[in-house]
Amino acid sequence: MATGPARTQHYSLAFSRDVERRFLRCRASIRAAIRKRLEDIVAAAGDSRARAKMLAPKEPPLRFYVYEGFRIVYQVDPGTHRVVVLDIAAVTS
């Protein structure tokens, strides 16, 4: 019995209006860095092997940081097949 390639599911990216406004206020270089990382996350969410690692139940939202002190908080929603950006904020020191 031959096995086919791993089945992938297409995920999309979702912003609330408020978060999208904050995203659009960022400089172009910061937006590009955030967009690149989010695209990588969306692609990984659709990969069935990576999805098992990313979707642990009852865990706090995931986050990453971009180089100029911005924190992006997101959640992978397997029910709607979306990566939802919950917050984009400048990190104060």
N, CA, C and O atoms as a printed pandas DataFrame, in Angstrom:
     atom_number atom_name residue_name chain_id  residue_number  x_coord  y_coord  z_coord
0              1         N          MET        A               1    0.844   -1.183    0.000
1              2        CA          MET        A               1    0.000    0.000    0.000
2              3         C          MET        A               1    0.888    1.246    0.000
3              4         O          MET        A               1    1.703    1.429    0.904
4              5         N          ALA        A               2    0.737    2.072   -0.978
5              6        CA          ALA        A               2    1.534    3.291   -1.095
6              7         C          ALA        A               2    0.852    4.420   -0.335
7              8         O          ALA        A               2   -0.373    4.539   -0.329
8              9         N          THR        A               3    1.658    5.227    0.291
9             10        CA          THR        A               3    1.095    6.381    0.992
10            11         C          THR        A               3    1.319    7.611    0.142
11            12         O          THR        A               3    2.378    7.768   -0.466
12            13         N          GLY        A               4    0.339    8.475    0.096
13            14        CA          GLY        A               4    0.432    9.708   -0.680
14            15         C          GLY        A               4    1.111   10.787    0.125
15            16         O          GLY        A               4    1.493   10.563    1.273
16            17         N          PRO        A               5    1.263   11.946   -0.459
17            18        CA          PRO        A               5    1.874   13.055    0.276
18            19         C          PRO        A               5    0.982   13.483    1.431
19            20         O          PRO        A               5   -0.230   13.266    1.413
20            21         N          ALA        A               6    1.600   14.092    2.434
21            22        CA          ALA        A               6    0.833   14.571    3.587
22            23         C          ALA        A               6   -0.221   15.560    3.117
23            24         O          ALA        A               6    0.058   16.427    2.289
24            25         N          ARG        A               7   -1.406   15.432    3.635
25            26        CA          ARG        A               7   -2.501   16.317    3.246
26            27         C          ARG        A               7   -2.350   17.660    3.942
27            28         O          ARG        A               7   -2.179   17.724    5.160
28            29         N          THR        A               8   -2.414   18.704    3.181
29            30        CA          THR        A               8   -2.300   20.032    3.778
30            31         C          THR        A               8   -3.659   20.722    3.728
31            32         O          THR        A               8   -4.469   20.486    2.832
32            33         N          GLN        A               9   -3.874   21.562    4.698
33            34        CA          GLN        A               9   -5.104   22.341    4.732
34            35         C          GLN        A               9   -4.692   23.796    4.613
35            36         O          GLN        A               9   -3.709   24.232    5.213
36            37         N          HIS        A              10   -5.442   24.524    3.846
37            38        CA          HIS        A              10   -5.096   25.925    3.620
38            39         C          HIS        A              10   -5.623   26.788    4.763
39            40         O          HIS        A              10   -6.816   26.781    5.067
40            41         N          TYR        A              11   -4.736   27.512    5.373
41            42        CA          TYR        A              11   -5.087   28.455    6.427
42            43         C          TYR        A              11   -5.002   29.862    5.852
43            44         O          TYR        A              11   -4.272   30.112    4.893
44            45         N          SER        A              12   -5.748   30.764    6.443
45            46        CA          SER        A              12   -5.699   32.158    6.023
46            47         C          SER        A              12   -5.321   33.018    7.224
47            48         O          SER        A              12   -5.289   32.540    8.357
48            49         N          LEU        A              13   -5.042   34.257    6.969
49            50        CA          LEU        A              13   -4.642   35.204    7.997
50            51         C          LEU        A              13   -5.803   36.144    8.281
51            52         O          LEU        A              13   -6.468   36.610    7.355
52            53         N          ALA        A              14   -6.049   36.426    9.553
53            54        CA          ALA        A              14   -7.157   37.308    9.926
54            55         C          ALA        A              14   -6.690   38.350   10.946
55            56         O          ALA        A              14   -5.979   38.034   11.900
56            57         N          PHE        A              15   -7.105   39.592   10.723
57            58        CA          PHE        A              15   -6.865   40.710   11.640
58            59         C          PHE        A              15   -8.214   41.293   12.034
59            60         O          PHE        A              15   -9.147   41.295   11.232
60            61         N          SER        A              16   -8.323   41.791   13.271
61            62        CA          SER        A              16   -9.484   42.612   13.596
62            63         C          SER        A              16   -9.223   43.984   12.996
63            64         O          SER        A              16   -8.087   44.286   12.632
64            65         N          ARG        A              17  -10.237   44.811   12.885
65            66        CA          ARG        A              17  -10.047   46.157   12.307
66            67         C          ARG        A              17   -9.062   46.975   13.117
67            68         O          ARG        A              17   -8.216   47.672   12.558
68            69         N          ASP        A              18   -9.173   46.892   14.438
69            70        CA          ASP        A              18   -8.283   47.658   15.314
70            71         C          ASP        A              18   -6.830   47.215   15.143
71            72         O          ASP        A              18   -5.937   48.053   15.023
72            73         N          VAL        A              19   -6.594   45.920   15.130
73            74        CA          VAL        A              19   -5.238   45.398   14.976
74            75         C          VAL        A              19   -4.700   45.731   13.586
75            76         O          VAL        A              19   -3.525   46.064   13.438
76            77         N          GLU        A              20   -5.550   45.643   12.579
77            78        CA          GLU        A              20   -5.117   45.973   11.220
78            79         C          GLU        A              20   -4.717   47.440   11.117
79            80         O          GLU        A              20   -3.742   47.769   10.442
80            81         N          ARG        A              21   -5.465   48.331   11.784
81            82        CA          ARG        A              21   -5.107   49.756   11.787
82            83         C          ARG        A              21   -3.731   49.974   12.417
83            84         O          ARG        A              21   -2.921   50.748   11.906
84            85         N          ARG        A              22   -3.472   49.277   13.544
85            86        CA          ARG        A              22   -2.166   49.411   14.189
86            87         C          ARG        A              22   -1.058   48.856   13.292
87            88         O          ARG        A              22    0.039   49.411   13.234
88            89         N          PHE        A              23   -1.351   47.773   12.603
89            90        CA          PHE        A              23   -0.388   47.179   11.670
90            91         C          PHE        A              23   -0.054   48.175   10.561
91            92         O          PHE        A              23    1.114   48.351   10.216
92            93         N          LEU        A              24   -1.066   48.820   10.008
93            94        CA          LEU        A              24   -0.856   49.760    8.900
94            95         C          LEU        A              24   -0.131   51.032    9.330
95            96         O          LEU        A              24    0.445   51.723    8.491
96            97         N          ARG        A              25   -0.150   51.350   10.618
97            98        CA          ARG        A              25    0.564   52.522   11.127
98            99         C          ARG        A              25    2.064   52.267   11.281
99           100         O          ARG        A              25    2.845   53.212   11.397
100          101         N          CYS        A              26    2.468   51.004   11.283
101          102        CA          CYS        A              26    3.894   50.666   11.408
102          103         C          CYS        A              26    4.641   51.075   10.149
103          104         O          CYS        A              26    4.057   51.174    9.070
104          105         N          ARG        A              27    5.943   51.314   10.299
105          106        CA          ARG        A              27    6.772   51.617    9.135
106          107         C          ARG        A              27    6.778   50.437    8.180
107          108         O          ARG        A              27    6.526   49.302    8.583
108          109         N          ALA        A              28    7.063   50.705    6.930
109          110        CA          ALA        A              28    7.042   49.675    5.888
110          111         C          ALA        A              28    7.985   48.516    6.200
111          112         O          ALA        A              28    7.634   47.361    5.960
112          113         N          SER        A              29    9.171   48.802    6.729
113          114        CA          SER        A              29   10.130   47.728    7.031
114          115         C          SER        A              29    9.611   46.815    8.143
115          116         O          SER        A              29    9.819   45.602    8.113
116          117         N          ILE        A              30    8.942   47.409    9.111
117          118        CA          ILE        A              30    8.380   46.610   10.208
118          119         C          ILE        A              30    7.204   45.792    9.695
119          120         O          ILE        A              30    7.073   44.616   10.032
120          121         N          ARG        A              31    6.345   46.406    8.882
121          122        CA          ARG        A              31    5.220   45.658    8.290
122          123         C          ARG        A              31    5.717   44.472    7.473
123          124         O          ARG        A              31    5.143   43.385    7.534
124          125         N          ALA        A              32    6.782   44.685    6.710
125          126        CA          ALA        A              32    7.330   43.603    5.884
126          127         C          ALA        A              32    7.845   42.461    6.755
127          128         O          ALA        A              32    7.612   41.294    6.440
128          129         N          ALA        A              33    8.541   42.781    7.846
129          130        CA          ALA        A              33    9.053   41.743    8.745
130          131         C          ALA        A              33    7.912   40.987    9.404
131          132         O          ALA        A              33    7.963   39.763    9.517
132          133         N          ILE        A              34    6.887   41.702    9.839
133          134        CA          ILE        A              34    5.730   41.058   10.462
134          135         C          ILE        A              34    5.005   40.188    9.445
135          136         O          ILE        A              34    4.670   39.040    9.738
136          137         N          ARG        A              35    4.761   40.716    8.265
137          138        CA          ARG        A              35    4.051   39.983    7.209
138          139         C          ARG        A              35    4.794   38.692    6.843
139          140         O          ARG        A              35    4.173   37.643    6.673
140          141         N          LYS        A              36    6.127   38.773    6.722
141          142        CA          LYS        A              36    6.925   37.594    6.367
142          143         C          LYS        A              36    6.774   36.504    7.418
143          144         O          LYS        A              36    6.559   35.338    7.086
144          145         N          ARG        A              37    6.888   36.886    8.683
145          146        CA          ARG        A              37    6.773   35.896    9.778
146          147         C          ARG        A              37    5.366   35.309    9.811
147          148         O          ARG        A              37    5.209   34.105   10.010
148          149         N          LEU        A              38    4.339   36.138    9.620
149          150        CA          LEU        A              38    2.964   35.635    9.620
150          151         C          LEU        A              38    2.719   34.688    8.443
151          152         O          LEU        A              38    2.020   33.685    8.592
152          153         N          GLU        A              39    3.285   34.997    7.282
153          154        CA          GLU        A              39    3.137   34.095    6.131
154          155         C          GLU        A              39    3.771   32.742    6.414
155          156         O          GLU        A              39    3.230   31.710    6.019
156          157         N          ASP        A              40    4.920   32.735    7.099
157          158        CA          ASP        A              40    5.568   31.479    7.481
158          159         C          ASP        A              40    4.691   30.687    8.450
159          160         O          ASP        A              40    4.599   29.463    8.353
160          161         N          ILE        A              41    4.053   31.388    9.378
161          162        CA          ILE        A              41    3.179   30.734   10.358
162          163         C          ILE        A              41    1.954   30.146    9.673
163          164         O          ILE        A              41    1.553   29.023    9.979
164          165         N          VAL        A              42    1.356   30.892    8.751
165          166        CA          VAL        A              42    0.188   30.404    8.005
166          167         C          VAL        A              42    0.561   29.159    7.201
167          168         O          VAL        A              42   -0.194   28.187    7.179
168          169         N          ALA        A              43    1.714   29.182    6.545
169          170        CA          ALA        A              43    2.156   28.025    5.762
170          171         C          ALA        A              43    2.382   26.818    6.659
171          172         O          ALA        A              43    2.004   25.702    6.303
172          173         N          ALA        A              44    2.996   27.030    7.822
173          174        CA          ALA        A              44    3.241   25.925    8.749
174          175         C          ALA        A              44    1.944   25.387    9.341
175          176         O          ALA        A              44    1.837   24.191    9.614
176          177         N          ALA        A              45    0.961   26.255    9.542
177          178        CA          ALA        A              45   -0.315   25.813   10.113
178          179         C          ALA        A              45   -1.026   24.848    9.177
179          180         O          ALA        A              45   -1.747   23.963    9.637
180          181         N          GLY        A              46   -0.835   25.003    7.879
181          182        CA          GLY        A              46   -1.473   24.120    6.910
182          183         C          GLY        A              46   -0.779   22.790    6.756
183          184         O          GLY        A              46   -1.360   21.856    6.203
184          185         N          ASP        A              47    0.450   22.677    7.229
185          186        CA          ASP        A              47    1.197   21.430    7.137
186          187         C          ASP        A              47    0.737   20.503    8.255
187          188         O          ASP        A              47    0.834   20.863    9.428
188          189         N          SER        A              48    0.248   19.342    7.923
189          190        CA          SER        A              48   -0.325   18.442    8.913
190          191         C          SER        A              48    0.682   18.026    9.975
191          192         O          SER        A              48    0.297   17.820   11.126
192          193         N          ARG        A              49    1.958   17.897    9.629
193          194        CA          ARG        A              49    2.958   17.497   10.621
194          195         C          ARG        A              49    3.216   18.633   11.606
195          196         O          ARG        A              49    3.308   18.389   12.809
196          197         N          ALA        A              50    3.334   19.848   11.130
197          198        CA          ALA        A              50    3.599   20.989   12.005
198          199         C          ALA        A              50    2.371   21.347   12.830
199          200         O          ALA        A              50    2.493   21.831   13.955
200          201         N          ARG        A              51    1.179   21.107   12.267
201          202        CA          ARG        A              51   -0.066   21.473   12.950
202          203         C          ARG        A              51   -0.190   20.752   14.283
203          204         O          ARG        A              51   -0.683   21.335   15.249
204          205         N          ALA        A              52    0.240   19.514   14.360
205          206        CA          ALA        A              52    0.146   18.758   15.601
206          207         C          ALA        A              52    0.954   19.427   16.710
207          208         O          ALA        A              52    0.559   19.378   17.875
208          209         N          LYS        A              53    2.073   20.048   16.367
209          210        CA          LYS        A              53    2.899   20.739   17.351
210          211         C          LYS        A              53    2.305   22.082   17.738
211          212         O          LYS        A              53    2.371   22.474   18.903
212          213         N          MET        A              54    1.725   22.790   16.778
213          214        CA          MET        A              54    1.272   24.163   17.012
214          215         C          MET        A              54   -0.033   24.251   17.775
215          216         O          MET        A              54   -0.288   25.261   18.430
216          217         N          LEU        A              55   -0.859   23.232   17.710
217          218        CA          LEU        A              55   -2.211   23.355   18.224
218          219         C          LEU        A              55   -2.409   22.600   19.534
219          220         O          LEU        A              55   -3.280   21.735   19.626
220          221         N          ALA        A              56   -1.629   22.915   20.520
221          222        CA          ALA        A              56   -1.806   22.303   21.830
222          223         C          ALA        A              56   -3.012   22.950   22.511
223          224         O          ALA        A              56   -3.114   24.176   22.556
224          225         N          PRO        A              57   -3.920   22.138   23.038
225          226        CA          PRO        A              57   -5.130   22.707   23.646
226          227         C          PRO        A              57   -4.839   23.467   24.939
227          228         O          PRO        A              57   -3.909   23.141   25.676
228          229         N          LYS        A              58   -5.650   24.478   25.191
229          230        CA          LYS        A              58   -5.624   25.270   26.422
230          231         C          LYS        A              58   -4.273   25.904   26.717
231          232         O          LYS        A              58   -3.862   25.985   27.874
232          233         N          GLU        A              59   -3.595   26.345   25.700
233          234        CA          GLU        A              59   -2.341   27.059   25.880
234          235         C          GLU        A              59   -2.594   28.541   25.617
235          236         O          GLU        A              59   -3.522   28.892   24.889
236          237         N          PRO        A              60   -1.776   29.410   26.206
237          238        CA          PRO        A              60   -1.959   30.842   25.949
238          239         C          PRO        A              60   -1.651   31.151   24.486
239          240         O          PRO        A              60   -1.011   30.350   23.804
240          241         N          PRO        A              61   -2.102   32.306   24.001
241          242        CA          PRO        A              61   -1.811   32.679   22.613
242          243         C          PRO        A              61   -0.297   32.689   22.363
243          244         O          PRO        A              61    0.499   32.926   23.272
244          245         N          LEU        A              62    0.062   32.433   21.145
245          246        CA          LEU        A              62    1.459   32.428   20.740
246          247         C          LEU        A              62    1.898   33.846   20.428
247          248         O          LEU        A              62    1.060   34.715   20.192
248          249         N          ARG        A              63    3.206   34.093   20.424
249          250        CA          ARG        A              63    3.695   35.432   20.111
250          251         C          ARG        A              63    5.085   35.350   19.498
251          252         O          ARG        A              63    5.807   34.366   19.656
252          253         N          PHE        A              64    5.427   36.409   18.802
253          254        CA          PHE        A              64    6.786   36.575   18.310
254          255         C          PHE        A              64    7.112   38.055   18.333
255          256         O          PHE        A              64    6.231   38.904   18.472
256          257         N          TYR        A              65    8.392   38.344   18.193
257          258        CA          TYR        A              65    8.868   39.728   18.254
258          259         C          TYR        A              65    9.605   40.063   16.965
259          260         O          TYR        A              65   10.283   39.216   16.384
260          261         N          VAL        A              66    9.464   41.296   16.532
261          262        CA          VAL        A              66   10.265   41.765   15.398
262          263         C          VAL        A              66   11.297   42.738   15.929
263          264         O          VAL        A              66   11.169   43.258   17.037
264          265         N          TYR        A              67   12.305   42.974   15.141
265          266        CA          TYR        A              67   13.541   43.593   15.580
266          267         C          TYR        A              67   13.451   44.950   16.242
267          268         O          TYR        A              67   14.361   45.284   17.000
268          269         N          GLU        A              68   12.475   45.724   16.029
269          270        CA          GLU        A              68   12.459   47.050   16.629
270          271         C          GLU        A              68   11.491   47.153   17.801
271          272         O          GLU        A              68   10.911   48.210   18.051
272          273         N          GLY        A              69   11.327   46.065   18.501
273          274        CA          GLY        A              69   10.552   46.110   19.724
274          275         C          GLY        A              69    9.048   45.976   19.553
275          276         O          GLY        A              69    8.290   46.553   20.333
276          277         N          PHE        A              70    8.601   45.237   18.560
277          278        CA          PHE        A              70    7.173   44.998   18.389
278          279         C          PHE        A              70    6.838   43.552   18.741
279          280         O          PHE        A              70    7.536   42.619   18.344
280          281         N          ARG        A              71    5.766   43.391   19.489
281          282        CA          ARG        A              71    5.299   42.062   19.873
282          283         C          ARG        A              71    4.004   41.778   19.114
283          284         O          ARG        A              71    3.092   42.604   19.092
284          285         N          ILE        A              72    3.937   40.606   18.496
285          286        CA          ILE        A              72    2.758   40.192   17.751
286          287         C          ILE        A              72    2.205   38.955   18.440
287          288         O          ILE        A              72    2.908   37.955   18.589
288          289         N          VAL        A              73    0.958   39.021   18.857
289          290        CA          VAL        A              73    0.299   37.915   19.538
290          291         C          VAL        A              73   -0.713   37.333   18.566
291          292         O          VAL        A              73   -1.496   38.063   17.959
292          293         N          TYR        A              74   -0.692   36.005   18.421
293          294        CA          TYR        A              74   -1.580   35.366   17.456
294          295         C          TYR        A              74   -2.072   34.037   17.994
295          296         O          TYR        A              74   -1.573   33.525   18.997
296          297         N          GLN        A              75   -3.055   33.494   17.312
297          298        CA          GLN        A              75   -3.644   32.214   17.695
298          299         C          GLN        A              75   -3.962   31.446   16.421
299          300         O          GLN        A              75   -4.453   32.021   15.450
300          301         N          VAL        A              76   -3.683   30.148   16.427
301          302        CA          VAL        A              76   -4.010   29.292   15.302
302          303         C          VAL        A              76   -5.356   28.642   15.620
303          304         O          VAL        A              76   -5.480   27.914   16.605
304          305         N          ASP        A              77   -6.360   28.904   14.787
305          306        CA          ASP        A              77   -7.706   28.390   15.010
306          307         C          ASP        A              77   -7.997   27.258   14.027
307          308         O          ASP        A              77   -8.285   27.514   12.858
308          309         N          PRO        A              78   -7.925   26.008   14.492
309          310        CA          PRO        A              78   -8.154   24.878   13.581
310          311         C          PRO        A              78   -9.610   24.760   13.134
311          312         O          PRO        A              78   -9.884   24.165   12.092
312          313         N          GLY        A              79  -10.529   25.306   13.890
313          314        CA          GLY        A              79  -11.944   25.232   13.530
314          315         C          GLY        A              79  -12.287   26.040   12.293
315          316         O          GLY        A              79  -13.083   25.610   11.459
316          317         N          THR        A              80  -11.678   27.218   12.181
317          318        CA          THR        A              80  -11.953   28.091   11.039
318          319         C          THR        A              80  -10.806   28.117   10.028
319          320         O          THR        A              80  -10.898   28.777    8.993
320          321         N          HIS        A              81   -9.725   27.394   10.334
321          322        CA          HIS        A              81   -8.528   27.356    9.483
322          323         C          HIS        A              81   -7.963   28.750    9.258
323          324         O          HIS        A              81   -7.677   29.157    8.132
324          325         N          ARG        A              82   -7.811   29.473   10.373
325          326        CA          ARG        A              82   -7.260   30.825   10.298
326          327         C          ARG        A              82   -6.162   31.002   11.332
327          328         O          ARG        A              82   -6.188   30.392   12.401
328          329         N          VAL        A              83   -5.218   31.830   11.002
329          330        CA          VAL        A              83   -4.246   32.338   11.962
330          331         C          VAL        A              83   -4.741   33.742   12.294
331          332         O          VAL        A              83   -4.754   34.624   11.435
332          333         N          VAL        A              84   -5.148   33.941   13.543
333          334        CA          VAL        A              84   -5.775   35.188   13.949
334          335         C          VAL        A              84   -4.754   36.033   14.731
335          336         O          VAL        A              84   -4.214   35.591   15.746
336          337         N          VAL        A              85   -4.503   37.243   14.243
337          338        CA          VAL        A              85   -3.601   38.164   14.927
338          339         C          VAL        A              85   -4.421   38.880   16.001
339          340         O          VAL        A              85   -5.363   39.611   15.694
340          341         N          LEU        A              86   -4.050   38.657   17.263
341          342        CA          LEU        A              86   -4.809   39.214   18.378
342          343         C          LEU        A              86   -4.328   40.597   18.804
343          344         O          LEU        A              86   -5.116   41.418   19.274
344          345         N          ASP        A              87   -3.017   40.851   18.636
345          346        CA          ASP        A              87   -2.479   42.131   19.089
346          347         C          ASP        A              87   -1.147   42.417   18.407
347          348         O          ASP        A              87   -0.345   41.514   18.172
348          349         N          ILE        A              88   -0.933   43.666   18.102
349          350        CA          ILE        A              88    0.359   44.170   17.632
350          351         C          ILE        A              88    0.654   45.383   18.491
351          352         O          ILE        A              88   -0.105   46.352   18.484
352          353         N          ALA        A              89    1.759   45.336   19.236
353          354        CA          ALA        A              89    2.051   46.428   20.142
354          355         C          ALA        A              89    3.549   46.657   20.244
355          356         O          ALA        A              89    4.342   45.724   20.124
356          357         N          ALA        A              90    3.922   47.895   20.464
357          358        CA          ALA        A              90    5.317   48.225   20.722
358          359         C          ALA        A              90    5.651   47.785   22.147
359          360         O          ALA        A              90    4.874   48.007   23.075
360          361         N          VAL        A              91    6.803   47.167   22.303
361          362        CA          VAL        A              91    7.247   46.722   23.612
362          363         C          VAL        A              91    7.998   47.875   24.241
363          364         O          VAL        A              91    8.955   48.390   23.661
364          365         N          THR        A              92    7.572   48.282   25.417
365          366        CA          THR        A              92    8.259   49.365   26.123
366          367         C          THR        A              92    9.248   48.773   27.096
367          368         O          THR        A              92    8.996   47.734   27.704
368          369         N          SER        A              93   10.363   49.435   27.236
369          370        CA          SER        A              93   11.381   48.905   28.162
370          371         C          SER        A              93   11.405   49.624   29.469
371          372         O          SER        A              93   12.206   49.290   30.343
